[in-house]
Amino acid sequence: MIRIKTNEEVELIRESALLVSRTLAELASILKPGITTAQLDKRAEEFILSQEAVPSFKNYRGYPFATCISVNDAVVHGFPTSKELKEGDLVSIDVGVYKNGFHGDSAYTFGLSPVLEEHQLLMKVTRESLMLGIEKAVNGNRVGDISNAIQEYTERKYHFGVVRELVGHGLGKHLHEDPQVPNYGKKGAGPKLRENMVIAIEPMINLGTKDVIYDDDGWTVRTRDGKFSAHYEHTICVKKNKPEILSSFAEIVFQEKNNAALFSDY
């Protein structure tokens, strides 16, 4: 069942979503070759707890970490490990926060300089597809309008692979609520969008095939052909004329630009 939020609930979700954004910015400030994803996960959890919140992901359906950190051919749900990051890596960090009874959710893909041109394009197109999907999140449209906008841009125009098995979602008191928000589909299909629906839109786009495989850990999702993947996500509130983005990339981009180890095309 799709639950429409009150204005007060939307503001509480915004608070959680912006804390996710600040957490991602905190990680952007220390991300560099030689650091491990386990160290990033530890910093994220410490930061979230210091803000009187808890990581949404930790212990969710048995997931053992505060963050999902997916490197290179890992699409999503990557386990933080002791392996050191290196130049040229793409690092997708997905964070959820639970505070005051509501969740926020956002993700961002970072590139450790120097980044190959084809990977730069993948990051750019994935991020742009997110914004194109968000534009469709207005009252009266349907979920398929969001899905189609993302697919047309990434798959039809650039021939990148749009992952089918994993989708965006509603969120609020629960981390995953209805409706599901695929990154592929037909215009006019799916549930109708209504004002104050809150959804997470999160294109997961592969450089090559759309097909994925799972690691033995049961969580980490990888591209079947071993090519790189990118993932960006915002928490969105559906409105009548223009959607509200409840999370923010502004502070993340600021840290990205000021960290010489990171590639930025902003």
FENCOR-V102100 format. One record per residue. N is the residue number from 1. RES is the residue in one letter. SS is DSSP state (a for helix, b for strand, c for the rest). NEAR is the number of other ideal C-beta (glycine too) atoms within 12 Angstrom. Layout:
# FENCOR-V102100
n=<N N>
res=<RES RES>
ss=<SS SS>
near=<NEAR NEAR>
This chain:
# FENCOR-V102100
n=<1 2 3 4 5 6 7 8 9 10 11 12 13 14 15 16 17 18 19 20 21 22 23 24 25 26 27 28 29 30 31 32 33 34 35 36 37 38 39 40 41 42 43 44 45 46 47 48 49 50 51 52 53 54 55 56 57 58 59 60 61 62 63 64 65 66 67 68 69 70 71 72 73 74 75 76 77 78 79 80 81 82 83 84 85 86 87 88 89 90 91 92 93 94 95 96 97 98 99 100 101 102 103 104 105 106 107 108 109 110 111 112 113 114 115 116 117 118 119 120 121 122 123 124 125 126 127 128 129 130 131 132 133 134 135 136 137 138 139 140 141 142 143 144 145 146 147 148 149 150 151 152 153 154 155 156 157 158 159 160 161 162 163 164 165 166 167 168 169 170 171 172 173 174 175 176 177 178 179 180 181 182 183 184 185 186 187 188 189 190 191 192 193 194 195 196 197 198 199 200 201 202 203 204 205 206 207 208 209 210 211 212 213 214 215 216 217 218 219 220 221 222 223 224 225 226 227 228 229 230 231 232 233 234 235 236 237 238 239 240 241 242 243 244 245 246 247 248 249 250 251 252 253 254 255 256 257 258 259 260 261 262 263 264 265 266>
res=<M I R I K T N E E V E L I R E S A L L V S R T L A E L A S I L K P G I T T A Q L D K R A E E F I L S Q E A V P S F K N Y R G Y P F A T C I S V N D A V V H G F P T S K E L K E G D L V S I D V G V Y K N G F H G D S A Y T F G L S P V L E E H Q L L M K V T R E S L M L G I E K A V N G N R V G D I S N A I Q E Y T E R K Y H F G V V R E L V G H G L G K H L H E D P Q V P N Y G K K G A G P K L R E N M V I A I E P M I N L G T K D V I Y D D D G W T V R T R D G K F S A H Y E H T I C V K K N K P E I L S S F A E I V F Q E K N N A A L F S D Y>
ss=<c c c c c c a a a a a a a a a a a a a a a a a a a a a a c c c c c c c b a a a a a a a a a a a a a a c c c b b c c c c a a a c c c c b b b b b c c b b b c c c c c c c b c c c c c b b b b b b b b b b c c b b b b b b b b b b b c c c c a a a a a a a a a a a a a a a a a a a c c b c c c b a a a a a a a a a a a a a a a c c c b b c c c c c b b b c c c c c c b b b b b c c c c c c c c c c b c c c c c b b b b c c b b b c c c c c b b b c c c c c c b b b c c c c c b b b c b b b b b c b c c c c b b c c c c a a a a a a a a c c c c b b c c c>
near=<11 24 22 25 33 17 16 15 25 32 23 30 47 34 29 42 44 33 41 50 40 33 48 49 35 31 44 38 27 31 41 28 23 17 32 25 39 23 24 43 34 25 31 43 31 20 30 34 20 18 25 14 33 30 39 41 39 27 16 24 14 12 26 22 33 37 46 44 44 42 39 35 32 41 50 43 38 41 32 39 24 14 22 19 34 22 21 23 37 44 50 48 47 51 52 47 46 35 30 23 20 37 41 49 50 48 47 47 50 48 41 33 27 17 29 21 15 22 36 24 26 41 40 28 34 44 39 28 42 43 26 28 46 39 26 36 45 28 22 18 34 28 39 28 34 50 41 31 37 46 35 29 31 39 29 16 18 27 21 38 34 44 40 24 24 36 31 44 31 37 46 39 22 23 32 25 28 22 34 28 49 35 46 37 30 17 19 18 20 27 28 22 36 25 24 30 43 50 51 50 50 47 51 49 50 46 35 27 25 30 22 31 20 21 20 9 19 14 27 31 32 35 37 22 18 18 27 38 46 51 48 45 50 45 51 44 40 40 26 17 13 17 33 30 34 42 45 27 34 21 25 38 24 21 29 35 22 18 26 17 29 37 33 28 22 18>
